[in-house]
Amino acid sequence: MSRVRVVEVGPRDGLQNEPTAVATAVKLELIARLAAAGLRWIEPTAFVSPRWVPQMADHAELLAALEQTPGMHYPVLVPNLQGLERALEAGAREIAVFTAASESFTRRNINCGIDESLARFAPVIERAGARDIPVRGYVSCALGCPYEGAIAPTAVARVAERLAALGCAEISLGDTIGTGTPGQARAMVETVAERVPMARLAAHFHDTYGQALANLHAVIEAGVRTVDASVAGLGGCPYARGASGNVATEEVVYMLHGLGFDTGVDLPALVETARWIGERLGRPPSRLARALAPAD
Amino acid sequence: MSRVRVVEVGPRDGLQNEPTAVATAVKLELIARLAAAGLRWIEPTAFVSPRWVPQMADHAELLAALEQTPGMHYPVLVPNLQGLERALEAGAREIAVFTAASESFTRRNINCGIDESLARFAPVIERAGARDIPVRGYVSCALGCPYEGAIAPTAVARVAERLAALGCAEISLGDTIGTGTPGQARAMVETVAERVPMARLAAHFHDTYGQALANLHAVIEAGVRTVDASVAGLGGCPYARGASGNVATEEVVYMLHGLGFDTGVDLPALVETARWIGERLGRPPSRLARALAPAD
């Protein structure tokens, strides 16, 4: 059976946009439940300034408290060398860096252009590489930008290729605003795969327009075998009006199992985790979690 | 540009499960708005007993009040000859009949087996044919049954073939409980297409497990060019626990336009209609309607 690797981004990409503070203990329990459900790649936090992302202010405490057992991968987002140093001090063994295929988005989101963001990441990736720390590179706005609209697949490919050349082991292509449709998603991924091998690409699609699962199916048909998702659909992009969150991990896993892929995930345990965190945060359950709810 | 025909089933399949009565005037306004948004196939009501489906008790009044302008198609669901006669009296020009690929579901839903349901429809379809009334045939449980679980694609094909042989111009294949995934949906449709030409098939998928758009994309890739959907995702199947409704027409149309298909639908007008009926019924908006909501 063919395998699809699911990268759970709920604790970071999901929770970072939650309006109310989530206790470190709740985050740790969420991560423990996700690991118990069979997820092996979980992005736990970001070493960004608490001034910009207060929800991630407990990053050092959280990472230090995580038991990094063999086989578990906990990449943490770092924006710069300072973030890398703090992450390493707290025990990070994998990291992720973040840029975009849109010049305008990069400027508004991380306050510099694409070139400058790559220049900033070069020493981060190099230092990580020197310590055998794998680096994941995010390319957001891969299917559209809230400021520029359409983004050419070749623009995405250029940024992905440069991240790969800098040393990123994996490139995660993000439909940050969720406007993509399946044909576009497939064309984008195939264009990127001309520069970076398909095996090193991940799809990170948001469900803001309801298209995420259809888009994921399209890129899986194209050969993508790594998919980012967020339990219970936690999160969303603060720049996309009415953003309704990331694609729900449980709906992705259900589809993947139906397609005959092995994910290593125990779906009922994942659905139970989705229900648990949704209740904690007062979020509505995903469609799948509602459908599989125990009878009253 | 290739065309996909969208059959709007919200006023019938959507509203029939609404717990509170919807006024005939609201239904008529909904249909008028859908037509103004460019939908040309709208299922307005069902000529079933008000004892079983109270929400459709106004079928004769509703149909009589509909202005059936040229180019508009308003197929009404009829369960038997009596229903057909009443529909014709009220001015029906197109009808639909309903059976399932699952013996258990058919027994519980329409109180007879598949063979008996087909025998019951034979004179209905024949009489309709004699009056040049096109008949649409629904085959529900095409991707799974709440009582029997998995349904073999060949079982779906057999029922579809028999409906076609009886005179149904079009066969709508329903994932009534919404459990299907894209590979399964495509395989089912391709199996049915060995018996009934693809051009006569429609996909009617529910979004209960979040899979509907991915499944629709898969069958569109396989050649299906008619898709059923329900504005605002109205409806759902009362037999599927936690059913979260039909697939939202606006999310389907958005995907189809993104794939380069012409639907004839004005998406902003459709989204506005979805918002309007959602507010009327106190339903949450679809993800797409939320994403496209006007700024506060």
Interface residues (C-beta under 8 A of the other chain):
Chain A: G178 G180 T181 P182 G183 Q184 D207 T208 Y209 G210 Q211 L213 A214 L216 H217 A218 A240 R241 G242 A243 S244 A248 E251 Y254 M255 H257 G258 L259 G260 P284 S286 R287 L288 R290 A291 L292 A293 A295
Chain B: G178 G180 T181 P182 G183 Q184 D207 T208 Y209 G210 Q211 L213 A214 L216 H217 A218 A240 R241 G242 A243 S244 A248 E251 Y254 M255 H257 G258 L259 G260 P284 S286 R287 L288 R290 A291 L292 A293 A295
